Amino acid sequence: MSNTNRNQSILNWLDSEKLKDSKDIENIKQKYIQEIKGLKKEEMFQEPKKLTLWQKIKILLSGN
């Protein structure tokens, strides 16, 4: 096998590996997109607790 043929086969292998890698990356991206779309707003962000009037007054008086 000549050196040129060997180099060409190595380049072909490299191109096929790059193609496989890009397909894997695209599949992973799509998987993450689907997971994110499945999340609910309530799961990502906690809603602040509602304070009663007396709790608000206590906070104002105590200075916290």
Buried (B, 14 or more C-beta within 10 A) or exposed (E): EEEEEEEEEEEEEEEEEEEEEEEEEEEEEEEEEEEEEEEEEEEEEEEEEEEEEEEEEEEEEEEE
